Amino acid sequence: MGFWGIIPVLLVNESIDWGPRPFKFVNAWFKKKDCMSLIEREWFGMGCLRRKIAIKLRKLKGVLKKWNVEDGNMLENRIIESESRIKEIDEASEKRKLTVKELEELKYLNTELWESIRFKESIWRQKSRMTWLKEGDANSAFFYRAVKIKAKRKMVFSLRIRGRCFKDPKEMKEGLFNYFKN
């Protein structure tokens, strides 16, 4: 076995606290009718916090995160239910002629399913930050992998500032702060 037969593996059993995860607004949320009304209602409902915009933004972030989880679950359920009902109608069409009402429902379900899938993919497209991806690709496993790979490439494990090497996240933050402060 030569040099190329050896594959070193480094195992580390520690977790690094990088601080709070940054909040990222998803552009596709604006396609939802209730998003803007939710933002307006929450923003103006907080009243005047006198130059405490950071507090208002933090509260709004929490509301949007909660809304996104609830809406995401509803989106998944809507996709599953639409696909299920379309399958039922298709099976019925093999046995008999569909009624006008069933044909209208099938048309509505197909439209709703298509819009829901496009909405879901637009979220993944923004998360993956790949401009070459086109509308209509339902390969969500690919999108998920692309997002994870992109995130790993952007991770910073150490930082050298003026000849000094920082590895701890808190030290990195402090070193950057002091660098730009000076």
Contacts in CASP RR format, 6 or more apart in sequence:
PFRMAT RR
TARGET T0000
AUTHOR 0000-0000-0000
METHOD contacts of the structure
MODEL  1
MGFWGIIPVLLVNESIDWGPRPFKFVNAWFKKKDCMSLIEREWFGMGCLR
RKIAIKLRKLKGVLKKWNVEDGNMLENRIIESESRIKEIDEASEKRKLTV
KELEELKYLNTELWESIRFKESIWRQKSRMTWLKEGDANSAFFYRAVKIK
AKRKMVFSLRIRGRCFKDPKEMKEGLFNYFKN
16 169 0 8 1.000
17 169 0 8 1.000
17 170 0 8 1.000
18 169 0 8 1.000
19 169 0 8 1.000
23 61 0 8 1.000
23 64 0 8 1.000
23 65 0 8 1.000
25 64 0 8 1.000
26 68 0 8 1.000
26 123 0 8 1.000
26 126 0 8 1.000
26 127 0 8 1.000
27 122 0 8 1.000
27 126 0 8 1.000
28 119 0 8 1.000
28 122 0 8 1.000
28 123 0 8 1.000
28 126 0 8 1.000
29 35 0 8 1.000
29 64 0 8 1.000
29 68 0 8 1.000
30 36 0 8 1.000
31 119 0 8 1.000
31 122 0 8 1.000
32 71 0 8 1.000
35 67 0 8 1.000
38 63 0 8 1.000
38 64 0 8 1.000
38 67 0 8 1.000
39 60 0 8 1.000
39 64 0 8 1.000
42 59 0 8 1.000
42 60 0 8 1.000
42 63 0 8 1.000
43 56 0 8 1.000
43 60 0 8 1.000
46 56 0 8 1.000
46 59 0 8 1.000
46 60 0 8 1.000
49 55 0 8 1.000
49 56 0 8 1.000
75 116 0 8 1.000
75 119 0 8 1.000
75 120 0 8 1.000
78 112 0 8 1.000
78 116 0 8 1.000
79 113 0 8 1.000
79 116 0 8 1.000
79 117 0 8 1.000
79 120 0 8 1.000
82 109 0 8 1.000
82 112 0 8 1.000
82 113 0 8 1.000
82 116 0 8 1.000
83 113 0 8 1.000
85 105 0 8 1.000
85 109 0 8 1.000
86 106 0 8 1.000
86 109 0 8 1.000
86 110 0 8 1.000
86 113 0 8 1.000
89 98 0 8 1.000
89 102 0 8 1.000
89 105 0 8 1.000
89 106 0 8 1.000
89 109 0 8 1.000
92 98 0 8 1.000
92 102 0 8 1.000
98 106 0 8 1.000
117 136 0 8 1.000
117 138 0 8 1.000
118 135 0 8 1.000
118 136 0 8 1.000
120 140 0 8 1.000
121 135 0 8 1.000
121 136 0 8 1.000
121 137 0 8 1.000
121 138 0 8 1.000
121 140 0 8 1.000
121 143 0 8 1.000
124 140 0 8 1.000
124 143 0 8 1.000
124 144 0 8 1.000
124 147 0 8 1.000
125 133 0 8 1.000
125 143 0 8 1.000
127 143 0 8 1.000
127 147 0 8 1.000
128 143 0 8 1.000
128 146 0 8 1.000
128 147 0 8 1.000
128 150 0 8 1.000
129 150 0 8 1.000
130 146 0 8 1.000
133 143 0 8 1.000
156 172 0 8 1.000
157 167 0 8 1.000
158 165 0 8 1.000
158 166 0 8 1.000
158 167 0 8 1.000
158 172 0 8 1.000
159 165 0 8 1.000
159 166 0 8 1.000
159 172 0 8 1.000
159 175 0 8 1.000
159 176 0 8 1.000
160 166 0 8 1.000
161 175 0 8 1.000
161 176 0 8 1.000
161 179 0 8 1.000
162 179 0 8 1.000
166 172 0 8 1.000
166 175 0 8 1.000
END
